[in-house]
Amino acid sequence: MDGFARIYELHNLLKKSKYPVSYIELEQQLECSHATVERAIEDLRDYLGAPLSYDGKANGYFYDGEAEHPNALAGLWFNASELHALFVTETLQSNVQAGLLASHLTPLKQRTPKILNRNKPRVASCPNALA
């Protein structure tokens, strides 16, 4: 199972569960190690902004039901060149006419630096497009 398939499987497990899901159960269901489960949980939080919470008493993870959209994942996926092109387009457009894309791209702009900083070795030669 590749990384994104694992993330979606984790999402589905947590979404369907009425109770916190333990590491042991996640390892069994995802057929992977403890460290791989930890990475999938981090990726689900960091890349997709999933509202995961941990319950120490139940020793498991669950979606925070008080979050705005607790069981929704982002619907748009961009590779690095597409993301760069999107920001270049937005920058050019904002110089011509204000506001057409700005409100739609603000959440993406806020999360992108965190994602880029987490993956510095892979994007070290990429200039900071958000500056």
A tleap script that builds the chain and sets N, CA, C and O, in Angstrom:
source leaprc.protein.ff14SB
mol = sequence {
  NMET ASP GLY PHE ALA ARG ILE TYR GLU LEU
  HIE ASN LEU LEU LYS LYS SER LYS TYR PRO
  VAL SER TYR ILE GLU LEU GLU GLN GLN LEU
  GLU CYS SER HIE ALA THR VAL GLU ARG ALA
  ILE GLU ASP LEU ARG ASP TYR LEU GLY ALA
  PRO LEU SER TYR ASP GLY LYS ALA ASN GLY
  TYR PHE TYR ASP GLY GLU ALA GLU HIE PRO
  ASN ALA LEU ALA GLY LEU TRP PHE ASN ALA
  SER GLU LEU HIE ALA LEU PHE VAL THR GLU
  THR LEU GLN SER ASN VAL GLN ALA GLY LEU
  LEU ALA SER HIE LEU THR PRO LEU LYS GLN
  ARG THR PRO LYS ILE LEU ASN ARG ASN LYS
  PRO ARG VAL ALA SER CYS PRO ASN ALA LEU
  CALA
}
set mol.1.N position { 0.856 -1.177 0.000 }
set mol.1.CA position { 0.000 0.000 0.000 }
set mol.1.C position { 0.899 1.237 0.000 }
set mol.1.O position { 1.815 1.343 0.816 }
set mol.2.N position { 0.638 2.167 -0.912 }
set mol.2.CA position { 1.456 3.376 -0.949 }
set mol.2.C position { 0.985 4.386 0.092 }
set mol.2.O position { -0.026 4.176 0.763 }
set mol.3.N position { 1.729 5.485 0.220 }
set mol.3.CA position { 1.464 6.468 1.273 }
set mol.3.C position { 0.074 7.058 1.253 }
set mol.3.O position { -0.595 7.123 2.284 }
set mol.4.N position { -0.375 7.500 0.056 }
set mol.4.CA position { -1.690 8.130 0.000 }
set mol.4.C position { -2.813 7.122 0.194 }
set mol.4.O position { -3.841 7.445 0.789 }
set mol.5.N position { -2.626 5.915 -0.298 }
set mol.5.CA position { -3.636 4.878 -0.069 }
set mol.5.C position { -3.757 4.597 1.422 }
set mol.5.O position { -4.856 4.396 1.939 }
set mol.6.N position { -2.616 4.584 2.110 }
set mol.6.CA position { -2.619 4.350 3.560 }
set mol.6.C position { -3.317 5.496 4.294 }
set mol.6.O position { -4.077 5.269 5.236 }
set mol.7.N position { -3.054 6.724 3.856 }
set mol.7.CA position { -3.688 7.883 4.487 }
set mol.7.C position { -5.205 7.806 4.320 }
set mol.7.O position { -5.944 8.052 5.273 }
set mol.8.N position { -5.671 7.468 3.128 }
set mol.8.CA position { -7.113 7.366 2.913 }
set mol.8.C position { -7.717 6.195 3.681 }
set mol.8.O position { -8.839 6.293 4.177 }
set mol.9.N position { -6.985 5.095 3.783 }
set mol.9.CA position { -7.480 3.975 4.569 }
set mol.9.C position { -7.577 4.362 6.045 }
set mol.9.O position { -8.546 4.016 6.722 }
set mol.10.N position { -6.569 5.080 6.535 }
set mol.10.CA position { -6.609 5.589 7.913 }
set mol.10.C position { -7.812 6.508 8.096 }
set mol.10.O position { -8.551 6.388 9.073 }
set mol.11.N position { -8.002 7.415 7.161 }
set mol.11.CA position { -9.155 8.321 7.212 }
set mol.11.C position { -10.459 7.526 7.299 }
set mol.11.O position { -11.319 7.830 8.126 }
set mol.12.N position { -10.604 6.514 6.450 }
set mol.12.CA position { -11.836 5.721 6.440 }
set mol.12.C position { -12.032 4.959 7.747 }
set mol.12.O position { -13.152 4.861 8.248 }
set mol.13.N position { -10.951 4.423 8.297 }
set mol.13.CA position { -11.058 3.716 9.581 }
set mol.13.C position { -11.535 4.651 10.686 }
set mol.13.O position { -12.420 4.302 11.467 }
set mol.14.N position { -10.948 5.828 10.744 }
set mol.14.CA position { -11.311 6.779 11.794 }
set mol.14.C position { -12.718 7.334 11.582 }
set mol.14.O position { -13.452 7.561 12.544 }
set mol.15.N position { -13.084 7.548 10.338 }
set mol.15.CA position { -14.401 8.101 10.025 }
set mol.15.C position { -15.516 7.122 10.405 }
set mol.15.O position { -16.572 7.532 10.888 }
set mol.16.N position { -15.276 5.844 10.186 }
set mol.16.CA position { -16.298 4.827 10.446 }
set mol.16.C position { -16.412 4.448 11.922 }
set mol.16.O position { -17.455 3.965 12.362 }
set mol.17.N position { -15.353 4.665 12.677 }
set mol.17.CA position { -15.332 4.228 14.064 }
set mol.17.C position { -16.092 5.190 14.979 }
set mol.17.O position { -15.975 6.410 14.864 }
set mol.18.N position { -16.866 4.612 15.883 }
set mol.18.CA position { -17.590 5.422 16.871 }
set mol.18.C position { -16.728 5.693 18.101 }
set mol.18.O position { -17.043 6.565 18.912 }
set mol.19.N position { -15.633 4.935 18.232 }
set mol.19.CA position { -14.766 5.040 19.393 }
set mol.19.C position { -13.321 5.261 18.928 }
set mol.19.O position { -12.990 4.963 17.781 }
set mol.20.N position { -12.465 5.780 19.809 }
set mol.20.CA position { -11.059 5.940 19.435 }
set mol.20.C position { -10.441 4.615 18.983 }
set mol.20.O position { -10.728 3.558 19.544 }
set mol.21.N position { -9.591 4.693 17.963 }
set mol.21.CA position { -8.961 3.501 17.387 }
set mol.21.C position { -7.518 3.439 17.888 }
set mol.21.O position { -6.756 4.392 17.722 }
set mol.22.N position { -7.148 2.312 18.503 }
set mol.22.CA position { -5.814 2.160 19.087 }
set mol.22.C position { -4.753 1.941 18.020 }
set mol.22.O position { -5.055 1.565 16.888 }
set mol.23.N position { -3.490 2.187 18.407 }
set mol.23.CA position { -2.360 1.936 17.510 }
set mol.23.C position { -2.348 0.483 17.049 }
set mol.23.O position { -2.112 0.199 15.875 }
set mol.24.N position { -2.602 -0.430 17.975 }
set mol.24.CA position { -2.559 -1.857 17.631 }
set mol.24.C position { -3.580 -2.171 16.544 }
set mol.24.O position { -3.280 -2.874 15.579 }
set mol.25.N position { -4.784 -1.643 16.713 }
set mol.25.CA position { -5.814 -1.877 15.701 }
set mol.25.C position { -5.444 -1.216 14.379 }
set mol.25.O position { -5.666 -1.795 13.316 }
set mol.26.N position { -4.878 -0.002 14.432 }
set mol.26.CA position { -4.457 0.676 13.204 }
set mol.26.C position { -3.351 -0.109 12.504 }
set mol.26.O position { -3.371 -0.247 11.280 }
set mol.27.N position { -2.389 -0.624 13.265 }
set mol.27.CA position { -1.316 -1.430 12.680 }
set mol.27.C position { -1.883 -2.664 11.986 }
set mol.27.O position { -1.445 -3.018 10.892 }
set mol.28.N position { -2.850 -3.315 12.614 }
set mol.28.CA position { -3.450 -4.514 12.035 }
set mol.28.C position { -4.262 -4.179 10.782 }
set mol.28.O position { -4.129 -4.840 9.752 }
set mol.29.N position { -5.093 -3.158 10.879 }
set mol.29.CA position { -5.962 -2.807 9.757 }
set mol.29.C position { -5.173 -2.275 8.559 }
set mol.29.O position { -5.504 -2.570 7.410 }
set mol.30.N position { -4.130 -1.494 8.833 }
set mol.30.CA position { -3.326 -0.911 7.759 }
set mol.30.C position { -2.176 -1.830 7.335 }
set mol.30.O position { -1.486 -1.563 6.351 }
set mol.31.N position { -1.981 -2.914 8.092 }
set mol.31.CA position { -0.932 -3.897 7.806 }
set mol.31.C position { 0.435 -3.229 7.698 }
set mol.31.O position { 1.139 -3.373 6.698 }
set mol.32.N position { 0.795 -2.495 8.753 }
set mol.32.CA position { 2.074 -1.789 8.757 }
set mol.32.C position { 2.591 -1.658 10.185 }
set mol.32.O position { 1.926 -2.052 11.144 }
set mol.33.N position { 3.786 -1.100 10.304 }
set mol.33.CA position { 4.443 -0.958 11.608 }
set mol.33.C position { 3.906 0.245 12.381 }
set mol.33.O position { 3.165 1.073 11.852 }
set mol.34.N position { 4.301 0.309 13.633 }
set mol.34.CA position { 3.933 1.423 14.515 }
set mol.34.C position { 4.437 2.753 13.934 }
set mol.34.O position { 3.709 3.746 13.909 }
set mol.35.N position { 5.692 2.755 13.468 }
set mol.35.CA position { 6.278 3.981 12.899 }
set mol.35.C position { 5.526 4.433 11.650 }
set mol.35.O position { 5.353 5.632 11.433 }
set mol.36.N position { 5.082 3.493 10.836 }
set mol.36.CA position { 4.335 3.841 9.622 }
set mol.36.C position { 2.970 4.421 9.977 }
set mol.36.O position { 2.499 5.347 9.317 }
set mol.37.N position { 2.339 3.886 11.006 }
set mol.37.CA position { 1.063 4.443 11.476 }
set mol.37.C position { 1.284 5.873 11.962 }
set mol.37.O position { 0.485 6.760 11.661 }
set mol.38.N position { 2.360 6.102 12.710 }
set mol.38.CA position { 2.662 7.459 13.190 }
set mol.38.C position { 2.830 8.429 12.024 }
set mol.38.O position { 2.307 9.542 12.059 }
set mol.39.N position { 3.568 8.003 10.981 }
set mol.39.CA position { 3.754 8.862 9.809 }
set mol.39.C position { 2.437 9.145 9.111 }
set mol.39.O position { 2.192 10.273 8.682 }
set mol.40.N position { 1.587 8.136 8.993 }
set mol.40.CA position { 0.282 8.327 8.340 }
set mol.40.C position { -0.577 9.309 9.137 }
set mol.40.O position { -1.272 10.139 8.552 }
set mol.41.N position { -0.532 9.219 10.450 }
set mol.41.CA position { -1.289 10.145 11.305 }
set mol.41.C position { -0.754 11.568 11.124 }
set mol.41.O position { -1.535 12.508 10.980 }
set mol.42.N position { 0.563 11.728 11.130 }
set mol.42.CA position { 1.160 13.048 10.914 }
set mol.42.C position { 0.791 13.606 9.547 }
set mol.42.O position { 0.449 14.782 9.423 }
set mol.43.N position { 0.860 12.769 8.527 }
set mol.43.CA position { 0.521 13.216 7.175 }
set mol.43.C position { -0.948 13.621 7.078 }
set mol.43.O position { -1.275 14.623 6.442 }
set mol.44.N position { -1.820 12.857 7.696 }
set mol.44.CA position { -3.244 13.181 7.674 }
set mol.44.C position { -3.492 14.530 8.342 }
set mol.44.O position { -4.318 15.312 7.871 }
set mol.45.N position { -2.793 14.805 9.421 }
set mol.45.CA position { -2.925 16.097 10.103 }
set mol.45.C position { -2.272 17.225 9.293 }
set mol.45.O position { -2.904 18.245 9.021 }
set mol.46.N position { -1.004 17.031 8.912 }
set mol.46.CA position { -0.220 18.106 8.310 }
set mol.46.C position { -0.632 18.426 6.879 }
set mol.46.O position { -0.797 19.595 6.532 }
set mol.47.N position { -0.799 17.416 6.055 }
set mol.47.CA position { -1.096 17.650 4.648 }
set mol.47.C position { -2.566 17.931 4.389 }
set mol.47.O position { -2.915 18.732 3.521 }
set mol.48.N position { -3.415 17.270 5.144 }
set mol.48.CA position { -4.847 17.384 4.864 }
set mol.48.C position { -5.612 18.148 5.928 }
set mol.48.O position { -6.817 18.358 5.792 }
set mol.49.N position { -4.936 18.563 6.976 }
set mol.49.CA position { -5.593 19.359 8.008 }
set mol.49.C position { -6.672 18.611 8.755 }
set mol.49.O position { -7.623 19.219 9.246 }
set mol.50.N position { -6.538 17.296 8.849 }
set mol.50.CA position { -7.564 16.490 9.512 }
set mol.50.C position { -7.577 16.787 11.017 }
set mol.50.O position { -6.519 16.870 11.640 }
set mol.51.N position { -8.758 16.944 11.594 }
set mol.51.CA position { -8.881 17.260 13.019 }
set mol.51.C position { -8.792 16.015 13.905 }
set mol.51.O position { -9.775 15.621 14.533 }
set mol.52.N position { -7.606 15.401 13.951 }
set mol.52.CA position { -7.407 14.198 14.749 }
set mol.52.C position { -7.128 14.560 16.192 }
set mol.52.O position { -6.435 15.533 16.489 }
set mol.53.N position { -7.679 13.763 17.072 }
set mol.53.CA position { -7.423 13.917 18.496 }
set mol.53.C position { -7.035 12.559 19.065 }
set mol.53.O position { -7.354 11.513 18.500 }
set mol.54.N position { -6.344 12.601 20.189 }
set mol.54.CA position { -5.923 11.375 20.867 }
set mol.54.C position { -6.604 11.297 22.217 }
set mol.54.O position { -6.628 12.277 22.963 }
set mol.55.N position { -7.157 10.138 22.535 }
set mol.55.CA position { -7.794 9.895 23.823 }
set mol.55.C position { -6.880 8.982 24.632 }
set mol.55.O position { -6.736 7.799 24.324 }
set mol.56.N position { -6.262 9.547 25.675 }
set mol.56.CA position { -5.326 8.795 26.501 }
set mol.56.C position { -5.975 7.642 27.251 }
set mol.56.O position { -5.357 6.592 27.430 }
set mol.57.N position { -7.208 7.826 27.689 }
set mol.57.CA position { -7.898 6.766 28.429 }
set mol.57.C position { -8.185 5.571 27.525 }
set mol.57.O position { -8.005 4.422 27.929 }
set mol.58.N position { -8.629 5.844 26.309 }
set mol.58.CA position { -8.945 4.770 25.366 }
set mol.58.C position { -7.716 4.364 24.557 }
set mol.58.O position { -7.744 3.377 23.822 }
set mol.59.N position { -6.631 5.139 24.700 }
set mol.59.CA position { -5.384 4.875 23.991 }
set mol.59.C position { -5.614 4.771 22.481 }
set mol.59.O position { -5.156 3.831 21.831 }
set mol.60.N position { -6.339 5.765 21.936 }
set mol.60.CA position { -6.620 5.714 20.515 }
set mol.60.C position { -6.906 7.068 19.904 }
set mol.60.O position { -7.094 8.061 20.608 }
set mol.61.N position { -6.938 7.094 18.581 }
set mol.61.CA position { -7.190 8.320 17.818 }
set mol.61.C position { -8.623 8.350 17.316 }
set mol.61.O position { -9.249 7.316 17.085 }
set mol.62.N position { -9.122 9.572 17.155 }
set mol.62.CA position { -10.470 9.770 16.644 }
set mol.62.C position { -10.559 11.146 16.001 }
set mol.62.O position { -9.718 12.013 16.238 }
set mol.63.N position { -11.592 11.333 15.183 }
set mol.63.CA position { -11.843 12.651 14.613 }
set mol.63.C position { -12.550 13.514 15.645 }
set mol.63.O position { -13.502 13.073 16.289 }
set mol.64.N position { -12.083 14.735 15.796 }
set mol.64.CA position { -12.692 15.688 16.710 }
set mol.64.C position { -14.025 16.122 16.120 }
set mol.64.O position { -14.062 16.823 15.109 }
set mol.65.N position { -15.105 15.710 16.742 }
set mol.65.CA position { -16.444 16.005 16.244 }
set mol.65.C position { -16.820 17.469 16.319 }
set mol.65.O position { -17.800 17.884 15.700 }
set mol.66.N position { -16.058 18.266 17.067 }
set mol.66.CA position { -16.359 19.685 17.196 }
set mol.66.C position { -15.671 20.520 16.120 }
set mol.66.O position { -15.887 21.729 16.042 }
set mol.67.N position { -14.847 19.882 15.293 }
set mol.67.CA position { -14.194 20.608 14.204 }
set mol.67.C position { -15.242 20.980 13.156 }
set mol.67.O position { -16.332 20.409 13.119 }
set mol.68.N position { -14.892 21.944 12.310 }
set mol.68.CA position { -15.860 22.436 11.315 }
set mol.68.C position { -16.327 21.331 10.372 }
set mol.68.O position { -17.530 21.177 10.157 }
set mol.69.N position { -15.403 20.563 9.807 }
set mol.69.CA position { -15.730 19.447 8.913 }
set mol.69.C position { -14.902 18.242 9.345 }
set mol.69.O position { -13.878 17.950 8.726 }
set mol.70.N position { -15.322 17.537 10.391 }
set mol.70.CA position { -14.475 16.506 10.974 }
set mol.70.C position { -14.168 15.330 10.051 }
set mol.70.O position { -13.128 14.692 10.217 }
set mol.71.N position { -15.021 15.025 9.099 }
set mol.71.CA position { -14.800 13.847 8.268 }
set mol.71.C position { -14.576 14.175 6.803 }
set mol.71.O position { -14.777 13.317 5.944 }
set mol.72.N position { -14.168 15.389 6.505 }
set mol.72.CA position { -13.949 15.776 5.118 }
set mol.72.C position { -12.464 15.952 4.847 }
set mol.72.O position { -11.739 16.536 5.652 }
set mol.73.N position { -12.023 15.442 3.713 }
set mol.73.CA position { -10.655 15.654 3.277 }
set mol.73.C position { -10.659 16.613 2.106 }
set mol.73.O position { -11.655 16.755 1.396 }
set mol.74.N position { -9.535 17.263 1.920 }
set mol.74.CA position { -9.410 18.209 0.816 }
set mol.74.C position { -9.686 17.510 -0.516 }
set mol.74.O position { -9.310 16.352 -0.705 }
set mol.75.N position { -10.337 18.211 -1.427 }
set mol.75.CA position { -10.700 17.616 -2.706 }
set mol.75.C position { -9.765 17.947 -3.841 }
set mol.75.O position { -9.875 17.344 -4.908 }
set mol.76.N position { -8.856 18.869 -3.662 }
set mol.76.CA position { -7.929 19.236 -4.715 }
set mol.76.C position { -6.531 18.755 -4.378 }
set mol.76.O position { -6.069 18.892 -3.245 }
set mol.77.N position { -5.862 18.190 -5.374 }
set mol.77.CA position { -4.502 17.703 -5.190 }
set mol.77.C position { -3.629 18.320 -6.268 }
set mol.77.O position { -3.985 18.297 -7.446 }
set mol.78.N position { -2.488 18.871 -5.872 }
set mol.78.CA position { -1.557 19.499 -6.800 }
set mol.78.C position { -0.175 18.899 -6.620 }
set mol.78.O position { 0.251 18.618 -5.500 }
set mol.79.N position { 0.534 18.700 -7.746 }
set mol.79.CA position { 1.950 18.362 -7.611 }
set mol.79.C position { 2.714 19.671 -7.489 }
set mol.79.O position { 2.116 20.744 -7.565 }
set mol.80.N position { 4.041 19.597 -7.299 }
set mol.80.CA position { 4.825 20.805 -7.043 }
set mol.80.C position { 4.744 21.805 -8.183 }
set mol.80.O position { 4.592 23.000 -7.933 }
set mol.81.N position { 4.841 21.352 -9.430 }
set mol.81.CA position { 4.817 22.294 -10.559 }
set mol.81.C position { 3.436 22.923 -10.737 }
set mol.81.O position { 3.339 24.093 -11.106 }
set mol.82.N position { 2.376 22.171 -10.482 }
set mol.82.CA position { 1.025 22.728 -10.577 }
set mol.82.C position { 0.790 23.775 -9.496 }
set mol.82.O position { 0.170 24.809 -9.747 }
set mol.83.N position { 1.281 23.508 -8.305 }
set mol.83.CA position { 1.137 24.449 -7.209 }
set mol.83.C position { 1.904 25.739 -7.507 }
set mol.83.O position { 1.396 26.838 -7.284 }
set mol.84.N position { 3.108 25.597 -8.004 }
set mol.84.CA position { 3.909 26.761 -8.372 }
set mol.84.C position { 3.193 27.574 -9.456 }
set mol.84.O position { 3.124 28.799 -9.359 }
set mol.85.N position { 2.665 26.912 -10.478 }
set mol.85.CA position { 1.944 27.596 -11.556 }
set mol.85.C position { 0.709 28.314 -11.021 }
set mol.85.O position { 0.396 29.420 -11.462 }
set mol.86.N position { 0.013 27.697 -10.083 }
set mol.86.CA position { -1.167 28.316 -9.493 }
set mol.86.C position { -0.808 29.613 -8.772 }
set mol.86.O position { -1.509 30.616 -8.908 }
set mol.87.N position { 0.285 29.593 -8.004 }
set mol.87.CA position { 0.684 30.797 -7.282 }
set mol.87.C position { 1.222 31.882 -8.211 }
set mol.87.O position { 1.008 33.070 -7.968 }
set mol.88.N position { 1.916 31.484 -9.266 }
set mol.88.CA position { 2.391 32.468 -10.243 }
set mol.88.C position { 1.187 33.122 -10.924 }
set mol.88.O position { 1.153 34.341 -11.097 }
set mol.89.N position { 0.216 32.320 -11.303 }
set mol.89.CA position { -0.998 32.846 -11.926 }
set mol.89.C position { -1.724 33.801 -10.991 }
set mol.89.O position { -2.166 34.870 -11.411 }
set mol.90.N position { -1.847 33.415 -9.720 }
set mol.90.CA position { -2.529 34.271 -8.749 }
set mol.90.C position { -1.783 35.579 -8.564 }
set mol.90.O position { -2.400 36.639 -8.454 }
set mol.91.N position { -0.456 35.511 -8.529 }
set mol.91.CA position { 0.356 36.721 -8.365 }
set mol.91.C position { 0.176 37.659 -9.548 }
set mol.91.O position { -0.016 38.861 -9.370 }
set mol.92.N position { 0.238 37.108 -10.754 }
set mol.92.CA position { 0.039 37.928 -11.953 }
set mol.92.C position { -1.366 38.533 -11.980 }
set mol.92.O position { -1.542 39.710 -12.295 }
set mol.93.N position { -2.344 37.723 -11.650 }
set mol.93.CA position { -3.735 38.173 -11.660 }
set mol.93.C position { -3.965 39.262 -10.627 }
set mol.93.O position { -4.706 40.210 -10.886 }
set mol.94.N position { -3.341 39.142 -9.455 }
set mol.94.CA position { -3.557 40.138 -8.407 }
set mol.94.C position { -2.958 41.486 -8.786 }
set mol.94.O position { -3.398 42.519 -8.282 }
set mol.95.N position { -1.958 41.491 -9.669 }
set mol.95.CA position { -1.375 42.746 -10.144 }
set mol.95.C position { -2.279 43.439 -11.165 }
set mol.95.O position { -2.173 44.649 -11.367 }
set mol.96.N position { -3.154 42.688 -11.798 }
set mol.96.CA position { -4.044 43.246 -12.819 }
set mol.96.C position { -5.386 43.638 -12.206 }
set mol.96.O position { -5.877 44.743 -12.436 }
set mol.97.N position { -5.973 42.739 -11.432 }
set mol.97.CA position { -7.288 42.992 -10.847 }
set mol.97.C position { -7.332 42.314 -9.485 }
set mol.97.O position { -6.937 41.156 -9.351 }
set mol.98.N position { -7.793 43.006 -8.513 }
set mol.98.CA position { -7.746 42.506 -7.137 }
set mol.98.C position { -8.863 41.514 -6.839 }
set mol.98.O position { -10.015 41.710 -7.227 }
set mol.99.N position { -8.495 40.455 -6.147 }
set mol.99.CA position { -9.464 39.633 -5.459 }
set mol.99.C position { -10.128 38.460 -6.131 }
set mol.99.O position { -10.854 37.734 -5.451 }
set mol.100.N position { -9.940 38.213 -7.414 }
set mol.100.CA position { -10.667 37.134 -8.063 }
set mol.100.C position { -10.367 35.773 -7.447 }
set mol.100.O position { -11.292 35.016 -7.154 }
set mol.101.N position { -9.090 35.447 -7.245 }
set mol.101.CA position { -8.707 34.155 -6.675 }
set mol.101.C position { -8.274 34.234 -5.214 }
set mol.101.O position { -8.176 33.213 -4.533 }
set mol.102.N position { -8.020 35.432 -4.743 }
set mol.102.CA position { -7.406 35.603 -3.422 }
set mol.102.C position { -8.166 34.885 -2.309 }
set mol.102.O position { -7.549 34.198 -1.495 }
set mol.103.N position { -9.456 35.025 -2.256 }
set mol.103.CA position { -10.210 34.416 -1.154 }
set mol.103.C position { -10.190 32.889 -1.219 }
set mol.103.O position { -10.264 32.221 -0.188 }
set mol.104.N position { -10.089 32.341 -2.422 }
set mol.104.CA position { -10.062 30.884 -2.577 }
set mol.104.C position { -8.691 30.305 -2.266 }
set mol.104.O position { -8.585 29.165 -1.812 }
set mol.105.N position { -7.639 31.082 -2.506 }
set mol.105.CA position { -6.288 30.579 -2.316 }
set mol.105.C position { -5.711 30.863 -0.939 }
set mol.105.O position { -4.666 30.313 -0.590 }
set mol.106.N position { -6.361 31.702 -0.153 }
set mol.106.CA position { -5.826 32.049 1.165 }
set mol.106.C position { -5.603 30.821 2.054 }
set mol.106.O position { -4.527 30.710 2.641 }
set mol.107.N position { -6.561 29.891 2.187 }
set mol.107.CA position { -6.294 28.719 3.028 }
set mol.107.C position { -5.121 27.889 2.519 }
set mol.107.O position { -4.327 27.378 3.310 }
set mol.108.N position { -5.014 27.756 1.214 }
set mol.108.CA position { -3.912 27.005 0.628 }
set mol.108.C position { -2.582 27.708 0.880 }
set mol.108.O position { -1.580 27.058 1.176 }
set mol.109.N position { -2.574 29.017 0.765 }
set mol.109.CA position { -1.356 29.789 1.018 }
set mol.109.C position { -0.922 29.658 2.480 }
set mol.109.O position { 0.274 29.648 2.773 }
set mol.110.N position { -1.872 29.559 3.380 }
set mol.110.CA position { -1.541 29.459 4.796 }
set mol.110.C position { -0.941 28.096 5.142 }
set mol.110.O position { -0.068 28.006 6.005 }
set mol.111.N position { -1.402 27.041 4.478 }
set mol.111.CA position { -0.905 25.698 4.781 }
set mol.111.C position { 0.351 25.332 4.016 }
set mol.111.O position { 1.133 24.502 4.481 }
set mol.112.N position { 0.565 25.935 2.849 }
set mol.112.CA position { 1.689 25.558 1.991 }
set mol.112.C position { 3.052 25.740 2.647 }
set mol.112.O position { 3.877 24.834 2.527 }
set mol.113.N position { 3.353 26.854 3.338 }
set mol.113.CA position { 4.683 26.971 3.965 }
set mol.113.C position { 4.973 25.851 4.956 }
set mol.113.O position { 6.104 25.373 5.040 }
set mol.114.N position { 3.966 25.433 5.699 }
set mol.114.CA position { 4.154 24.343 6.662 }
set mol.114.C position { 4.518 23.055 5.922 }
set mol.114.O position { 5.409 22.320 6.347 }
set mol.115.N position { 3.837 22.791 4.836 }
set mol.115.CA position { 4.119 21.594 4.050 }
set mol.115.C position { 5.513 21.672 3.433 }
set mol.115.O position { 6.270 20.703 3.476 }
set mol.116.N position { 5.851 22.835 2.857 }
set mol.116.CA position { 7.161 22.997 2.232 }
set mol.116.C position { 8.282 22.897 3.246 }
set mol.116.O position { 9.317 22.297 2.955 }
set mol.117.N position { 8.105 23.469 4.434 }
set mol.117.CA position { 9.135 23.391 5.471 }
set mol.117.C position { 9.333 21.968 5.957 }
set mol.117.O position { 10.450 21.574 6.294 }
set mol.118.N position { 8.276 21.207 5.996 }
set mol.118.CA position { 8.372 19.817 6.450 }
set mol.118.C position { 9.139 18.963 5.444 }
set mol.118.O position { 9.756 17.965 5.816 }
set mol.119.N position { 9.100 19.352 4.184 }
set mol.119.CA position { 9.736 18.573 3.125 }
set mol.119.C position { 10.921 19.291 2.510 }
set mol.119.O position { 11.172 19.140 1.315 }
set mol.120.N position { 11.651 20.062 3.284 }
set mol.120.CA position { 12.761 20.851 2.741 }
set mol.120.C position { 13.734 20.064 1.879 }
set mol.120.O position { 14.121 20.572 0.827 }
set mol.121.N position { 14.156 18.860 2.250 }
set mol.121.CA position { 15.113 18.161 1.400 }
set mol.121.C position { 14.591 17.960 -0.033 }
set mol.121.O position { 15.378 17.991 -0.979 }
set mol.122.N position { 13.293 17.757 -0.203 }
set mol.122.CA position { 12.737 17.524 -1.523 }
set mol.122.C position { 12.518 18.812 -2.295 }
set mol.122.O position { 12.512 18.784 -3.526 }
set mol.123.N position { 12.336 19.948 -1.615 }
set mol.123.CA position { 12.028 21.185 -2.306 }
set mol.123.C position { 13.048 22.274 -1.980 }
set mol.123.O position { 12.731 23.461 -2.059 }
set mol.124.N position { 14.251 21.887 -1.621 }
set mol.124.CA position { 15.254 22.852 -1.184 }
set mol.124.C position { 15.587 23.866 -2.270 }
set mol.124.O position { 15.909 25.011 -1.954 }
set mol.125.N position { 15.517 23.476 -3.554 }
set mol.125.CA position { 15.871 24.410 -4.618 }
set mol.125.C position { 14.695 25.265 -5.050 }
set mol.125.O position { 14.853 26.143 -5.899 }
set mol.126.N position { 13.531 25.033 -4.490 }
set mol.126.CA position { 12.332 25.794 -4.850 }
set mol.126.C position { 12.298 27.117 -4.102 }
set mol.126.O position { 12.329 27.120 -2.871 }
set mol.127.N position { 12.236 28.244 -4.811 }
set mol.127.CA position { 12.160 29.531 -4.115 }
set mol.127.C position { 10.835 29.653 -3.380 }
set mol.127.O position { 9.861 28.982 -3.719 }
set mol.128.N position { 10.809 30.497 -2.390 }
set mol.128.CA position { 9.596 30.698 -1.606 }
set mol.128.C position { 8.597 31.485 -2.444 }
set mol.128.O position { 8.686 32.708 -2.546 }
set mol.129.N position { 7.657 30.782 -3.035 }
set mol.129.CA position { 6.678 31.389 -3.935 }
set mol.129.C position { 5.652 32.218 -3.198 }
set mol.129.O position { 4.896 32.963 -3.821 }
set mol.130.N position { 5.612 32.101 -1.876 }
set mol.130.CA position { 4.570 32.795 -1.124 }
set mol.130.C position { 5.028 34.125 -0.563 }
set mol.130.O position { 4.225 34.854 0.018 }
set mol.131.N position { 6.272 34.452 -0.718 }
set mol.131.CA position { 6.809 35.680 -0.126 }
set mol.131.C position { 6.283 36.904 -0.829 }
set mol.131.O position { 6.632 38.026 -0.461 }
savepdb mol mol.pdb
quit
